[in-house]
Amino acid sequence: MPAPGLLPGMELFLGLSEPALADVMNCARLRHLPKNVTVFAQGQAADRCHALIEGSIRIAQSDEDGAQLVVRFIGPGEMFGTVALFTDRQYPAEAVTMVDSTEISWTEAALLDLIERHPRIALNIVRIIGTRLREAQERLRELATQRVESRIAHMLLRLAAQAGQADGTGTTIGFPLTRKDVAAMCGATLHTASRILTAWEKTGMITTSRQRVTIRKLAAIKRIAEDPGA
């Protein structure tokens, strides 16, 4: 079982004491998952909340026609599948491992027991739900008002802030990221996303290698993100 030291930075358990974190870990299930495993499916009954220890996970939502929108990427230390337990009780999207990953999870019953013993968790849940709603509203605003170039720039900046690895030449996004992922996350066609990314590579704003995107000219990407008519 992972040590309680893994938990303090996770949003669901912020502010808990070391004994409380040990209690949380005693109720957890640990799983090692290979690449391309579905942690939970869209529409599945929400019966657990999850936290990623290592690896990366793609959260994606499909419509009735099968078109897919990537909602977010999950990195180590992040929670996922939590909000569904306290809203419509169904996972609104699927969660799939992008690489070999390790996760821990808690049943709904275990989480409710933990909330009774440690009320701070309930406050954290309220904050998580508020954050997710704000993020969803921002994504909807981008889809409704911005051109694809701006949406892709915003996405790259968000991922760089979430999981960027900076060196002297740029910031590499710490998730495997295909052009199909970029298109699905920005509500664009694969052709359009590929055309834009290729143009940015030619001007030296980004580089791509083995499904890794590196932002080379951060200021230029920011200008595109801030210009809705880009």
PyMOL commands that set and color helices and strands:
alter all, ss='L'
color gray80, all
select helices_A, chain A and resi 4-6+11-13+18-26+83-86+108-117+120-145+148-163+179-186+190-202+218-226
alter helices_A, ss='H'
color red, helices_A
select strands_A, chain A and resi 29-33+38-40+48-54+57-62+68-74+79-80+94-97+101-107+164-167+170-173+206-209+212-215
alter strands_A, ss='S'
color yellow, strands_A
deselect
rebuild
show_as cartoon
